[in-house]
């Protein structure tokens, strides 16, 4: 239910701000708030979202929505940042990459569900001359 609400909000914001795609959303707002996430956690999230590499126990617990395990596994860097990490994931991560253990496992093990996201990230990096260009996927 939460993911559906966030997806609807994201689509509304895309339309409201004349954005054509999720990549425009990344251009506009994706790293807002990322400075509140410790660098090792940020790097682990990038490896997870882009390459499907399962992060450690703390981030996996956040991705599957297990607050108690996340709090138990948080180290001194991540503990004060739990809420910021969770907010960033909800507002900026691909909607089919978090929420349950099955979803996280599938994101890691099935490259076909990451393929479109990986193409968009690669396309963005190869063509980032100030204004993003989009291929027809």
C-alpha positions, 0 to 999 in steps of 0.5 A: 500500500505504501509503495502504491501511494509513493508511486502515485505521488511520484507520477503526480510530481513528474506530471506537475513538474513537466518531467517525462520519465523517472530519469527526469525525477533522478535528475531533478531530485534523486540525490536530495537528502543523500548527504544525510546518508553515511558514505559506506551506506550510500555506496552499498545502496548504489551497488544494490540498485545498479548491480543487484549486489545484496547490501549488508544486514542493516541495509537489507533490513531497511529494504525489506521493512524490518525496523527492529532488525535494522535497529539491532544491526545498525552501527554507530554511523548508520544508527542516527541515519536510519530514518534518512536512509528509509526516506531516501529509499521510499522517495527515490528507489525503483518501486520494485526494488524494496518492500519485502524479502522476496522483492529484495531477493528478486532484485538481486537475483534477476537481472531482467528486472534491473535491466531497464533501470541499468539502461537508464543509468548508463544512458544518463552517464553516457549522455549527461551534457547538462540535459538528459537524452532518452532512447526509446526503451 
